[in-house]
Structure formats: structure tokens, C-alpha cells
């Protein structure tokens, strides 16, 4: 079959006999570009070097001789998708026995392209590959646009493809909705899902609609959508995850914990869900559930190439809250022994050790460890904002005020952290440190004044776009600052009036006006700015009524 001769295949199987058998089967289809992996770890390293068109993966990887012989195929797929080591166009086929399949498919999480049940014939395998390749080829042009970053063009091509390929019309509509979500055009994506659901009640379309509702902060609507979905599809696992998050968004932590516990009972192997359960349980004070969940996370992630030292910190934090110093010490020793040395690991080790020393009453030793952690944070990459804010609190507990303030300022200045100036002040206020909050508030006020002055200077020089960019950067740090909001709104209106109407900028302006109205409906600038916005709409013939 010459049409398959260019396909590259990675066989992931610990059994040399099975690898040889699969190799021979593939050769019969003219496929000769074949590589092997005996475990999840070797598979990840192979995929990190080059892409493959097809991955044939044994579900049970537990008998391999590689160092990562503890993951199964589903956990490997979770890692590959999470860390984007396989392209959306990659064909991933799981090979499994019928007994295992019956367990896996009932709570399928990260659905592979296909399952092939053992034993199977060469014809059965090649028929599945043929079907998967045919489908991939139909979608490949759009996947290639996505890989190039041309999301809007991909959306347009999906719409055309829906008409040209009626067999795959629903799949193209789904891809179009997912692309709209990626572009943060949630209302438009929601409409696409609604149209799909008018055709037939598909579970993934209900989930997609709920995600759009959640993203638009329509939490009650999202809850109703998800609860209806789970009534008819009680093993649609991703719905549990999102339903838990809707309850969290509404401040219903206990309900979120119960939903996650139900989900884990159905599908107990997904690391991200166990981690989420541990976090919610810890927040609600359920130390027993948190401990069990984090222990499972650490155990299941042990064989992953992407072990996260933060999981050890969360487990230590839980054990410290429980008062179990012996187990906490054991977790720290395991971290030191089993994780490769790095700034991230050193920061997490020092944070965990600091928590343990503080629990034991050794404040001087705790302060030394936390100082080490703060220093290691500076060289780390990818540690979560939550971990760093936790470190701020730990520093405050042992009187490391300067370290806490410096760390908070670094978080504020990191555009990826999501921490605003207002958030930073609140961290200190909630810790009962009004003095530090006031000091940071003064620094913030001074910084905002500098940015507003700089933007005014740019505006005076006629560089309207630069002025708007400066104030937008400031808004990301202080989104509710009532000196900044009118200055940013005024700068945007000036750009719209002088340089022409731009829909995204106009939408941002309307959003800022609404934010001002919510914070201070009597603000002296609000009425004039609203009038200016309406004037600019009329100038460009934009309808001002529905």
C-alpha cells in the first residue's frame, strides 16, 4: 500500500514479541518508518525528538524494563496531551485486552483516536489505521492552519468544510467552536454548540456550551447545562471537573469537593482531578481527603517524565496541618532522593522544610529555609502563582517581611502571574499586616501615577497607540484603580476618534465604562466619557440602539 509508505509510526509496548508482531503487520501495509518505545518515559523522549503520524500504544505498560514502567497508556496520553507532545492531527491508537477496555471505555477521559482489542488480525489493525488516516487527511489542512497560528482562517475554512464534507459536518462544527473558544469569542462559540444541539443531543456539545457559559461567568447556566448532561451521561468525566469549578466560582466549596469525590470514585487514575480534589479538600479543612488525594497524586506521578515538585509541597502542607511531622519528613526525603536537582525542586524542598520547621517551633530554622526558597524562586521556571503566594504567607509567619514584600512585587510585575496590584494589597490585608498593605499601596499609587504621566506624554506627542498600550499594561496590574480607569478610557476614546473605529478597542472601552459605573456610579468623569463614546459611535455610523 504505497499510499501509507510515508507514514511514521511509534510503537509503545514493553513486550518485544508484540513489538515485532506489530512491525510485521505495519510492513504489510507498506509502512516502514517505525520506531519503538518500551515505556512511557522512552515514548515521551522519542516524541520530544520528532513527531509521528501514528502512535500505537499498549494500555498496560507496567511490565516494561524502562525506568518509567509505572504508567499505563491512558496516563501517558494524559501527559502527551497536557504537555502538547503530540499534534491534534496525530493518530493515537490504544491496544488493549477486552477486560481492560470494558473498564477504560466506561469512564474514557482523554479519548484516543481508536481502541483495538487484542487479539486482532493484521486486517483488523490495518482497517482501523486506514479509517483513521482517511479522517486525518480530511482535517489536516485546518490542523496545519492552527499549527501556523492562523486561527481565524481556520475558523473560516471549517465553515466551508462543513458544507463540502457532510459526513464530517458535525466534527468540523465542533472544531470551529473550539477554535472560537481559543480566540476567546465565547458567545459565538456558544451559538455554534447550540446549533449542533438542535440537530442531536451530543454530550461533548453540551460540555462545550457549558465551558462557554462558564467563561462568560454565567455560572448558574453552566451548572444547569452540566447537571442535565450528567443526568443523561453519568460517566462523562470532564463534566464533573467543570461542574466542580462552577461550584467553586459560586463559593460552594463543599459541593465542589463532593462532585470531585464522585468523579474519582468512577475514574480514579486521572492525576489532574486527584490534585484538584486535594486542593479543594484542603481549602474546606478536610485534611483526611486532602491527604489521601495528594498521596495518590505523588504516587501516580512518580513514573511520569513531568513530575511536579509542587505536589510534594501540597502533601507536606496537608500533613503539617494534620500535625504529622514523621510523614511530612518522609515526603521531604522522598523529594530530595527521587527528583532531579533544579531550582524548582530546591524551592519546593525549602518551602516544605520551612513549613515543617515552623510546625516544630524552630522559627530560626524555618526562616533560613524560607529565605533559601525565596532565593531559589528567582532562578525557577514555571512554579505556580499559588505556591508563591503561599510562600509569601509563610514568610510573614516567621517575620520575613522584606522577603514577603519583594516576592509580592515580583509577582505583580510578572505579566504571567495574574496577580494585580489590588490582589497584592489584599494578600497583606488578609494576613493582618495593614502596615505592609499600606506601604505597598503607596508604591502602587506612585507607580500608577508614573504610568499615567508617561501615557499623557506619549499622547501629547501624538503617539496614541503607545499611550493606550501603556495604560493597558497598567490596567493588567491595577484593574480597579479609579485614577487609571478614566485615563485609559479617555486614551482609547481619543484613539478611536482620531484613528478610526476598531471593534475590539471599542468593546474594551465599553467594558471599562461599565467597570467604572459599578465601582463608582457618581464618578465625575463618567458622564462625560459616556457622552464622548456615544459621539464617536455616531461619527462612524455605529448603531447605538439594539
HUPEBEL-V759707 format. One record per residue. N is the residue number from 1. RES is the residue in one small letter. PSI is psi as a letter, one per 30 degrees, with the letter a starting at -180 (999 if undefined). Layout:
[[N/RES/PSI] [N/RES/PSI]]
This chain:
[[1/x/j] [2/x/f] [3/x/f] [4/x/g] [5/x/f] [6/x/f] [7/x/k] [8/x/k] [9/x/k] [10/x/k] [11/x/k] [12/x/j] [13/x/k] [14/x/f] [15/x/j] [16/x/e] [17/x/e] [18/x/e] [19/x/e] [20/x/e] [21/x/e] [22/x/e] [23/x/e] [24/x/e] [25/x/e] [26/x/e] [27/x/e] [28/x/f] [29/x/g] [30/x/g] [31/x/j] [32/x/f] [33/x/i] [34/x/k] [35/x/l] [36/x/l] [37/x/k] [38/x/f] [39/x/l] [40/x/e] [41/x/e] [42/x/e] [43/x/e] [44/x/e] [45/x/e] [46/x/e] [47/x/f] [48/x/f] [49/x/e] [50/x/l] [51/x/l] [52/x/k] [53/x/e] [54/x/k] [55/x/j] [56/x/j] [57/x/k] [58/x/k] [59/x/e] [60/x/j] [61/x/g] [62/x/f] [63/x/g] [64/x/l] [65/x/f] [66/x/l] [67/x/f] [68/x/h] [69/x/g] [70/x/f] [71/x/k] [72/x/l] [73/x/e] [74/x/e] [75/x/e] [76/x/e] [77/x/e] [78/x/e] [79/x/e] [80/x/e] [81/x/e] [82/x/e] [83/x/g] [84/x/h] [85/x/f] [86/x/k] [87/x/l] [88/x/f] [89/x/f] [90/x/k] [91/x/j] [92/x/j] [93/x/k] [94/x/k] [95/x/k] [96/x/l] [97/x/l] [98/x/e] [99/x/e] [100/x/e] [101/x/e] [102/x/e] [103/x/e] [104/x/e] [105/x/f] [106/x/f] [107/x/h] [108/x/k] [109/x/d] [110/x/i] [111/x/k] [112/x/l] [113/x/e] [114/x/l] [115/x/k] [116/x/k] [117/x/k] [118/x/k] [119/x/l] [120/x/l] [121/x/l] [122/x/e] [123/x/e] [124/x/e] [125/x/e] [126/x/e] [127/x/e] [128/x/e] [129/x/e] [130/x/e] [131/x/e] [132/x/e] [133/x/e] [134/x/e] [135/x/e] [136/x/e] [137/x/e] [138/x/e] [139/x/f] [140/x/e] [141/x/e] [142/x/e] [143/x/e] [144/x/e] [145/x/e] [146/x/e] [147/x/f] [148/x/f] [149/x/g] [150/x/i] [151/x/e] [152/x/e] [153/x/e] [154/x/e] [155/x/e] [156/x/e] [157/x/e] [158/x/e] [159/x/e] [160/x/e] [161/x/e] [162/x/e] [163/x/e] [164/x/f] [165/x/i] [166/x/f] [167/x/e] [168/x/g] [169/x/e] [170/x/e] [171/x/e] [172/x/e] [173/x/e] [174/x/e] [175/x/e] [176/x/e] [177/x/e] [178/x/e] [179/x/e] [180/x/e] [181/x/e] [182/x/e] [183/x/g] [184/x/g] [185/x/i] [186/x/e] [187/x/e] [188/x/e] [189/x/e] [190/x/e] [191/x/e] [192/x/e] [193/x/e] [194/x/e] [195/x/e] [196/x/e] [197/x/f] [198/x/f] [199/x/e] [200/x/l] [201/x/i] [202/x/k] [203/x/e] [204/x/f] [205/x/e] [206/x/e] [207/x/e] [208/x/e] [209/x/e] [210/x/e] [211/x/e] [212/x/e] [213/x/e] [214/x/e] [215/x/f] [216/x/g] [217/x/g] [218/x/i] [219/x/e] [220/x/e] [221/x/e] [222/x/e] [223/x/e] [224/x/e] [225/x/e] [226/x/e] [227/x/e] [228/x/e] [229/x/e] [230/x/f] [231/x/e] [232/x/f] [233/x/i] [234/x/f] [235/x/g] [236/x/j] [237/x/e] [238/x/f] [239/x/e] [240/x/e] [241/x/e] [242/x/e] [243/x/e] [244/x/e] [245/x/e] [246/x/e] [247/x/e] [248/x/e] [249/x/f] [250/x/g] [251/x/g] [252/x/i] [253/x/e] [254/x/e] [255/x/e] [256/x/e] [257/x/e] [258/x/e] [259/x/e] [260/x/e] [261/x/e] [262/x/e] [263/x/e] [264/x/e] [265/x/e] [266/x/e] [267/x/j] [268/x/g] [269/x/f] [270/x/j] [271/x/e] [272/x/e] [273/x/e] [274/x/e] [275/x/e] [276/x/e] [277/x/e] [278/x/e] [279/x/e] [280/x/e] [281/x/e] [282/x/e] [283/x/e] [284/x/f] [285/x/g] [286/x/i] [287/x/e] [288/x/e] [289/x/e] [290/x/e] [291/x/e] [292/x/e] [293/x/e] [294/x/e] [295/x/e] [296/x/e] [297/x/e] [298/x/e] [299/x/e] [300/x/e] [301/x/f] [302/x/e] [303/x/g] [304/x/k] [305/x/f] [306/x/h] [307/x/k] [308/x/j] [309/x/f] [310/x/f] [311/x/e] [312/x/e] [313/x/e] [314/x/e] [315/x/e] [316/x/e] [317/x/e] [318/x/e] [319/x/e] [320/x/e] [321/x/e] [322/x/f] [323/x/g] [324/x/i] [325/x/e] [326/x/e] [327/x/e] [328/x/e] [329/x/e] [330/x/e] [331/x/e] [332/x/e] [333/x/e] [334/x/e] [335/x/e] [336/x/e] [337/x/e] [338/x/f] [339/x/k] [340/x/k] [341/x/k] [342/x/l] [343/x/e] [344/x/e] [345/x/e] [346/x/e] [347/x/e] [348/x/e] [349/x/e] [350/x/e] [351/x/e] [352/x/e] [353/x/e] [354/x/e] [355/x/e] [356/x/e] [357/x/e] [358/x/e] [359/x/e] [360/x/f] [361/x/g] [362/x/i] [363/x/e] [364/x/e] [365/x/e] [366/x/e] [367/x/e] [368/x/e] [369/x/e] [370/x/e] [371/x/e] [372/x/e] [373/x/e] [374/x/e] [375/x/e] [376/x/e] [377/x/e] [378/x/f] [379/x/f] [380/x/l] [381/x/k] [382/x/g] [383/x/k] [384/x/l] [385/x/e] [386/x/e] [387/x/e] [388/x/e] [389/x/e] [390/x/e] [391/x/e] [392/x/e] [393/x/e] [394/x/e] [395/x/e] [396/x/e] [397/x/f] [398/x/g] [399/x/g] [400/x/i] [401/x/e] [402/x/e] [403/x/e] [404/x/e] [405/x/e] [406/x/e] [407/x/e] [408/x/e] [409/x/e] [410/x/e] [411/x/e] [412/x/e] [413/x/f] [414/x/j] [415/x/f] [416/x/f] [417/x/f] [418/x/g] [419/x/j] [420/x/l] [421/x/e] [422/x/e] [423/x/e] [424/x/e] [425/x/e] [426/x/e] [427/x/e] [428/x/e] [429/x/e] [430/x/f] [431/x/g] [432/x/g] [433/x/i] [434/x/e] [435/x/e] [436/x/e] [437/x/e] [438/x/e] [439/x/e] [440/x/e] [441/x/e] [442/x/e] [443/x/e] [444/x/e] [445/x/e] [446/x/e] [447/x/e] [448/x/e] [449/x/e] [450/x/e] [451/x/e] [452/x/e] [453/x/e] [454/x/e] [455/x/e] [456/x/e] [457/x/e] [458/x/e] [459/x/e] [460/x/f] [461/x/g] [462/x/g] [463/x/i] [464/x/e] [465/x/e] [466/x/e] [467/x/e] [468/x/e] [469/x/e] [470/x/e] [471/x/e] [472/x/e] [473/x/e] [474/x/e] [475/x/e] [476/x/f] [477/x/e] [478/x/i] [479/x/f] [480/x/g] [481/x/k] [482/x/g] [483/x/e] [484/x/e] [485/x/e] [486/x/e] [487/x/e] [488/x/e] [489/x/e] [490/x/e] [491/x/e] [492/x/e] [493/x/e] [494/x/e] [495/x/e] [496/x/e] [497/x/e] [498/x/e] [499/x/f] [500/x/l] [501/x/k] [502/x/j] [503/x/e] [504/x/e] [505/x/e] [506/x/e] [507/x/e] [508/x/e] [509/x/e] [510/x/e] [511/x/e] [512/x/e] [513/x/e] [514/x/e] [515/x/e] [516/x/e] [517/x/e] [518/x/e] [519/x/e] [520/x/i] [521/x/f] [522/x/g] [523/x/k] [524/x/f] [525/x/f] [526/x/e] [527/x/e] [528/x/e] [529/x/e] [530/x/e] [531/x/e] [532/x/e] [533/x/e] [534/x/e] [535/x/e] [536/x/e] [537/x/e] [538/x/e] [539/x/e] [540/x/g] [541/x/g] [542/x/k] [543/x/k] [544/x/g] [545/x/l] [546/x/999]]
